[in-house]
Structure formats: C-alpha cells, structure tokens
Amino acid sequence: MTAPRLLLALMAVPLLAQQPAPAPTILAPGPTAPAPPAQAPPTPAPATTAQAPPTPAPSTSAPAATEAVSPVPSGESWFSGYIDVGYTWRSDVGGSFDAYRSIVNLGSGPKLIGADFTILDPKHRLFDEVRVRASGWGDDPYELFHLDAKKSKLYEFSADYRDIAYFDFLPSYADPLLARGVTLSEQSFDTRRHFGSYRLDLLPGNWIIPYLAYDRDSGSGAGVTTFVTDANTFPVPNTLHDTTNLYRGGVRIERRRFHVTLEEGGTTFSDAQSVYQSPSATPAAANLGNVTTPIFGQTTELSSLLANYGVHGTSVYSKALLTASVASWLDFYGQFLYSEPSTTVNYQQAATGTLLSESQLLFYTSQQYLVSSAAKLPHTTGSFGAEMRPFRRMRITESWLTDRLHDSGSATSTNTLAGLSPSEQMAALLASSLVTNYNQAEVDVFYDATSKFVLHGGYRYVWGDASDAVLPAAGLVSSDEAKLRRNVGLGGVTFRPSQKLSLKAEAEVGSSGGAYFRTSLYDYEKVRAQARYQALKTLNFAADFMALINNNPVPGVNYAFRTQQESLSMFWSPGKSPGKFFDFEGTYTRSTVYSDIGYLDPGDLQAETSLYRDDAHIATALFNIKLPGKAARGGARITAGGSLFISSGSRPTTYYQPLVKLLVPVGKKISWFAEWRYYDYGEVFDLYEGFRAHLMTTGLRFTPGPRATP
Amino acid sequence: MRNTDAALLWLCLTLAALPALGQTAGAQPTGQAPLPPGYAGLETCAACHEDIANAFAKSPHNIVETDKKRGFAGRACEACHGPGEEHAESADAAKIRNPAKLAAAAADKLCLTCHLNTPTHVGRLASSHAKDQVACTTCHKMHSNGGADLVVRAPAAINQQCAGCHQSVWAQFQRPNHHKLPEGAMSCVDCHNPHGSIRPAMTQAFGANEPGCLNCHGDKRGPFTFEHGPVRFEGCATCHEPHGSANPRMLTRQDVRFVCLECHANLPTANTTGTIGVVPPSFHDLRVPQFQNCTVCHQKIHGSYVDRDLLK
C-alpha cells in the first residue's frame, strides 16, 4: 500500500503547483464568436475634406505613442457613424456660368451631403458587419454610394456606385467661328456617367477563395461636335450613349509557400453616338457653319444630317498571378495577362445641302456615306521577377516585363455623292495596323548599411519597337515605325537618424538611343527628395522636392523640357491629445514647367517654336478650432481654410477656394453645421471665362450610435 | 492483493494525469498549446497594453489570435513583435522588437511573412514604395482606431494619407481642371495601385492588362479601326496631365494645336528623327481659327472607327 500512498501524494503535487489562471483582461473571442469588427472611423463630411491639405506623415516610428491612446470605442453598438443631410444655396454665378459648370458645377437643393456608418449584427445571421458610405446625393455632380458587407469565413461583398456629371463648355477651347461673332465650343458635352462595381468573395480566410465580379460603365447625354466631310465643317448637336459591361470570375489559391490567382473575364461594349441636323425652317435656325461668303461662286450649307455610329464590341481576357516563397532568401513573382478586345462598326451617314468636294472642286447636294469596319487588339503581357536576400543586409531584385499589343483593323466604305452630273459613287477598302512591343529588364540592389541607413542602386534596360500603318497610302507617308532603346541608372538613399527625422533621396538617369515620339523621355534625369522632421510631439514638418529634366538633342527634334516642384508642409496640433484645442495643417507648393521644341508651320513650313511655361504657386491650409463645450456633447468646432492657385506663363490663371465651416452639437446625437464656400476663377487671356460663386450649406449631422470622435 | 495494488496504481496514475491536463488548460484559457519558450502570451501583453489589446481584438488581424492554423493563437502580439517574455519581465522597451523602429525592409518582411502570398503583392517588384523604403506600416496603422485605420477606405481619408507624402502631387489637384479627388469623388487608389503594378506609375489596370483609365473612360477603349498611336504606345499622359492642369481638358499645353504640333512637326522627311508622326498629311493654315484647335475637325483624336484622319 506504500506505493499507492506515495503516488497519491505525488498526485497532489501538481495540484498544489497549479496556479490560478490569471483573470483575462480582455475577452479573447473564441472561434464561435468572431472578433467584433472595427468601428467605422468618423470621417469629416466630404465637403470639409475637399481641400484638406496633406498632413505631413509622421515618421514610421512616430505613431507608436499616439496609437497607444487611440480612440477605441468604449462599447459595442449595432449602429455607429454619421449621416449628414442639408440644403445648399448657390449664389448667382458672376462671370461665365458655362465655365463654372465646366469646373465646379455644384448647384442648389436638398442633399444627402454625406453618410458613413457601420451596422453590426451581434447574432451574425446574414452578416457580421455592413459598412456604408454615401455622398453628394441630391443632384450634385458626384454622387457616390459604397457598401461593404461581410460574414466571417463565408463571404465578403462590396458594391460601389458612382454617378458623375461631365460637363464641358469652354468657348475658348474650340470656337473656330469666333471671328464671325459666334461663341460656341464645338467640342462640348453635357453627359452623366454611371459606374457600378460589384464583387463577391467566397470563403475569405480559406486557402481557396472563389470570387465573382461585375462592373458596368455607361454614359449618356448630349453635346456639340463638328461634322466634317471633304472641305466642309459644320457644328452639329450629337447624342452620346455608350455602355461597357465587364464580367469576371476567378479563384485565389493562397498557401503558406505560394499563391496563385486565376481569373477569366470578358466585356461587352456598345457605342450608339449619333450626330444630326434637322432641316431648318427659318434662316435663323440655319447651321452656324454655313458659309455665306461664296467660294468658287457658291455658298455652302448643311441642310440636314443624320449619322449613326453602331459600334459593338466584345472581349475576353485571362489573368494568372503567382507569388512564391521558394526559400527563406528567395521569393518569386510572376504574371501572365492576355486580352483580346474587338469591335465591329456599321456607320451610316446621310447629309443634304450644298457641299464642296475638295478633290474635284465641285458642289454636290447630298451625300450618303456607309462604313463597315472591324478591329481586333490582342494584347499579351508577361512579367517575372525574384527577390533574393543572399546576405542579411542585402536584397537583390530582378524583374523582366514584356508587353505586346497588335491592333489590326479594316474598313470598307461607300460614298455616294448626288447633285453632281453624273452622281458619283466611290468605294474604298482600308487596312490598318498598329503594333508595339515593349520590354523591360531591371535589377536593383538594396543594402542596409545600418537599420537607419539604406542604399539602393539599380539598372534598367528598356527596349521595344512600334509601328503604325494604314494602307493604301495617303499623303506623304502611310506607315511609321520607331525603336525604343533606353539605359537607365537608378540610385537612392534613405537615412533615418532618429525617430523624429527621416531623409530620402532617389535619382533616375536615362540615356536613349531611340524613342517613339519627339516629346518622349530621351536623355533625362529625374530626382526626388523628401525630408520629415518632428520638431515637437505636436509639430511636424515635411518637405518634398521633385525635378525632371528631359532633353532630346537629335537634329530635327531639339527638345528641352524641365519641371520642378517643391513643397513644404506643416502640421501643428498643440495639447496633450491631438486636436484638443486647435490644429493647423498647411502646404505650400511651387511648381514650374518649361518646354521648348520646334516645328514647321503646316501653312508655310516656316520654323516655329512651341514654348510652354508654367510657374505656379499653390497653397492649401486648414485651421480647426475646437470650442469648449459639455463633455457629453463635445464642443463646437470651426474649420477655416481652403486652397489657392496662382500661375503665370503660357496660361496665367487664378483659382481660389476658401471655406469656413461650423459644427455645433445641439443634442446627444445631433449636430448642426453650416458651411460657406467661395469659388473664384480667372484667366488673363480669356477674361470672359472667369467666374465667382458663393455656396452656403447648412444641415444636420446625425450620429445615432456611440458618439463619433470629433 | 497484487492485482488490487496494480489496479490502484493505474487509478492513481490516471488521476495524477488529470491535474496535469487541467494545468495546461488552465494556463491557456483559449485551449492552446503551451507557449513556446520566451513567449509571454497575449494576456500578459494586454495586462500593460490594454488599449492596444482592446483595439486589436476589433482588428482584422485578430484572426491571428483566433485561428489556430496560423500558429500564433494565444500570442498574436508576438507574431509581429517577437518573443516578449523578457520584455514582460523587465518592462524594458529595448527588449522587444518594435517594427516601427526597424528598417523598412525588415518591417515589411514581418508583414510579408503572412501577406506575401496574396494577389495584392504580385506587383511588388515594380512598386516604387517598396524600392523607396516605404514600409507597410507607413500606410497601414496596426493598432489605431480599433483596426479601422489598418486599411483606410473612404476616398477623402485615402487621399489625405497619400498626400501626406505626395504633397506636390496633391497640389496639382488644386488646379482648376482636375480629376475630382479634392471633392471626394475619387481616390488615389482608383488610378494607382500602391502595392505595385506592371503598368507605368503603378497605375491600375482595366480587365487584365488594359490601362486603368478605361475603368471610367470606357468610350475611349476601342479597339479602333484607326488608332492614334500615342494613346496605345505611351498612354493618356502623353497629352493629358492626369492630376490637374490650368489648361482645359487637363492638356499638357495651353492650346490644342501645340499638343499636336510638338509631335506632328511637319518635318519634310519621315524618319530622320526616328520618331513617329512627324510628317503632315496636308496643308493647314494656322492663321485661320478653324485650324487653331486641331480637334475641332480631328474630333476622334483618341481613335476612330471609320476615318483614317480621325475626322469622324
């Protein structure tokens, strides 16, 4: 019996040794209770952030202190976030209303100014979390809606919808009739585009993740364009309607050592643009392009026109992506991408009037022009690369890329001219080809001299060829071809002597033996430098410098191009917790562009110079003041700032956008806000296109969930 | 008796094993294996870093804690910070790895331990961020705001983050003609892939390998029967300033004709310069207003389905 007693005694030892488990300070959710998702960060209403200047990003180490006191929502609620609704009044626009609409285009009316909220389902039935963002609803030019929904380990779904107004009517842009007193941009449009993007990922977090996606891009509206036939040009109205549908699906296979993504997709496309001119009942309704001064003894006019583009397109594409961690010192990356869009077109045009045939110097009274055409664009891209770490402090990356695009097209046309004696019918068959083969190989070496000092050097070789041809030939040349040969040296240094200071510089120097275009990169130097300094815990500075010098000394080109940009920004947020009393962020940027290249005037072949200069001063600033208030409601807040742009040179322009915003909590869950904005645009050469406008917005912010952190 | 002793012995052994099992379970409430030597465990970390631990529990990264397959259950903090027992005992900040103080490549390596083998990073070698020592943690805040700042999603927040380094680029958006980023209608990542892309300037792609501009400008996609070479060869930025410009339509020059004439320079012979498009097709008198904006007639400047001269 001794042995069992001994064993019983031994049995008690571990019981005595067992310490009570420490009381957990946090509730680590088990597998059946997934972690509650992140709260939506309260973001300011888009209107306020519109011109928010960049905050100098603190050095990578700096956030540690602030992160520790990050505002973690104290409790879970099924709803958190905000909804802003209000009304905007726009003053009468002083100056050019068309220019205002082309650049700003904001109007009056009730609006859903912004919303950003998260809905949680504590029971995790259909979803764990739904996040919604929306802004600009109420006939604003940019209406956005975004939704993310997810259920842990089952699905992730996102939907994005944008309704964007595109308006452009700047008479100075394209007004060939200005000399006759006609103010009309013959390249104007008033359209809306609708973008929808929907994606569903299944089994997120699993090693195999199938996904499906659908994107739709459509546009419709009206505009003014030019009808050109022979020597005749007439401004005419047109209607625009195009739609692209993109369907895709694939699977991601994500393992510890490698990953493969395989995706197949396809598109359908249609473009039903039409151009028209109704027969004019009165002379006043006649086409503005009618030439009333006789040419060869006769005036020209467009009586009626109807032209339709019946464009249909399809495409398929394949995508294969690979990453692999082959060894602890070696990673591989690879991509293979192939697409083959194609289009078919049936163009029909019927015009009547008195029109001049340039080739015969004869007049005709009607034209019927029919075109059937097709084009196909097989496009293959492949890349392959590796990152090697042969030594602890050294990394070597090597990559290769090829991109091959071969477009071919053909068009058959029949052009029937009536009113000549006899009537004339001309048929034509054209074939076109556009080819580009682009290749790039690069090797880079990174050396961590210390943890604070990193050196980078590299070499890139770029080569390729391109050709563009239409047969049969017309004019002086029917086909062009060029070669691309470029050697590029790369270098950089990163120095972070302390947590408060970081310095970076990088340079790229290229030398070419051939380029596709006269203005392409040829012999160039590109430099960028950045510095960041945290002077105090509450005060950050950042400076940024960028320059590009490009020269092509080849006789017949002699291109000189220089651009330079310098920025200095500051962020100051005094107080123990950032933004407790006030904060200020501001940036000043100076930007210059100089370009000088010669050409021969196509009228008299005299040598001319295209000289472009732009010297711009740009500043943005935002000053936030938090007024004292009851703790439960938070204090009121005033935001003032905006941006200014002043340039001189080839197109001297000024553009000011000041704003002031006031946010006052009026209840536990409601705040009132008011905003004033001013837009002032001016041009020196086209004074009549300047404008000024005030916008006043007022509304309420609802924060039904836990109070949003200001 | 011997049988009785033997039975009692087995009973005692079995009972003796139970507390040992209980001890293991008690030390690891989440049912995980014992901590490897040198590790302190998340609960120990949370005792001092309560705010961060609470925030972490709401972060997508909490899956490291909850998913046993990942190998860090019970010690998620140490998945990135390394073994923390010594730090926990001494409370010495120098005795634990702080990724924020590492060189960018070393910090990235920690992230890429889990994240490399995902489609996100397939373009990493072409990423200027990776080349320029911009660490993942520059944009992805691990702990702040309950994990909501791990990946910022709202366009205005994305733009503000990018503009923190790219101030001069952000300044271009303050020019009158610009893509509508300051208005919050777009974000930088609509056009650029910050993790790298095989397209120039880390731009996004449409479909497989077509320019990302076509995501919104689908009407310019083609393929056209008669292409305009620069659109395919060097992209939209040949003629447009994509961020913003004082010139209408975000053109690179103040008047359309200069954009055109700088390439179509009307040189008498084709290939003396080795470049494309230098020879004029016909006579144009630039003194006449009609010819001062080339796109008045050559309206299909991005490519035409029906006309070789891009007139219709």
Interface residues (C-beta under 8 A of the other chain):
Chain A: M1 A3 P4 L7 L8 L10 M11 P14 L15 A17 Q18 Q19 P20 A21 P22 P24 T25 I26 L27 A28 P29 G30 P31 P34 A35 P36 P37 A38 Q39 A40 P41 T43 P44 P46 T49 A50 Q51 A52 P53 P54 T55 P56 A57 T60 S61 A62 P63 A64 T66 E67 A68 V69 S70 P71 V72 P73 S102 I103 D116 R131 R133 S135 G136 P141 Y142 L144 H146 D148 R162 I164 D168 L170 S172 Y173 A174 D175 P176 L177 L178 A179 E186 Q187 R193 F195 G205 D215 D217 S218 G219 T225 T226 F227 V228 T229 T233 L240 D242 T243 T244 L246 R248 R252 E254 R255 R256 R257 F258 H259 T261 E263 G265 T267 F269 D271 A307 Y309 V311 G313 S315 Y317 S318 K319 L321 L322 T323 A324 S325 D331 Y333 G334 Q335 L337 Y338 S339 P341 S342 T343 V345 Y347 Q349 V371 S373 A374 A375 K376 L377 H379 T380 T381 S383 G385 E387 R395 T397 S399 L401 D403 L405 D407 G409 S410 A411 S413 L430 S432 L434 T436 D444 F446 D448 S451 K452 V454 H456 G458 A466 D468 V470 A474 G475 L476 V477 D480 E481 A482 K483 L490 G492 T494 Q499 K504 E506 G514 A515 Y516 F517 R518 T519 S520 Q530 A542 D544 M546 V554 P555 G556 V557 Q565 E566 S567 S569 T587 T589 S591 S595 I597 G598 Y599 L600 D601 P602 G603 L605 E608 S610 Y612 D614 A616 I618 T620 S643 L644 F645 S647 S650 R651 T653 Y655 Q657 Y681
Chain B: D5 L8 L9 C12 L13 L15 A16 P19 A20 G22 Q23 G26 A27 P29 T30 L42 E43 T44 A46 A47 H49 E50 D51 I52 A53 N54 A55 A57 K58 S59 P60 N62 I63 E65 T66 D67 N98 A100 K101 L102 A103 A104 A105 A106 A107 L112 L116 N117 T118 P119 H121 V122 G123 R124 L125 A126 K131 D132 Q133 A135 T137 T138 K141 M142 H143 S144 N145 G146 G147 A148 D149 L150 V152 R153 A154 P155 A156 A157 N159 Q160 Q161 C162 A163 G164 C165 H166 Q167 S168 W170 A171 Q172 Q174 R175 P176 N177 K180 P182 E183 G184 A185 I198 A205 F206 G207 A208 N209 E210 N215 C216 G218 D219 R221 G222 P223 F224 T225 F226 E227 G229 P230 R232 F233 E234 T238 A246 N247 P248 R249 T252 R253 Q254 V256 F258 L261 E262 C263 H264 A265 N266 L267 P268 A270 N271 T272 T273 G274 T275 I276 G277 V278 V279 P280 P281 S282 F283 H284 D285 L286 R287 V288 P289 Q290 F291 Q292 N293 T295 V296 C297 Q299 Y305 V306 R308 L311 K312
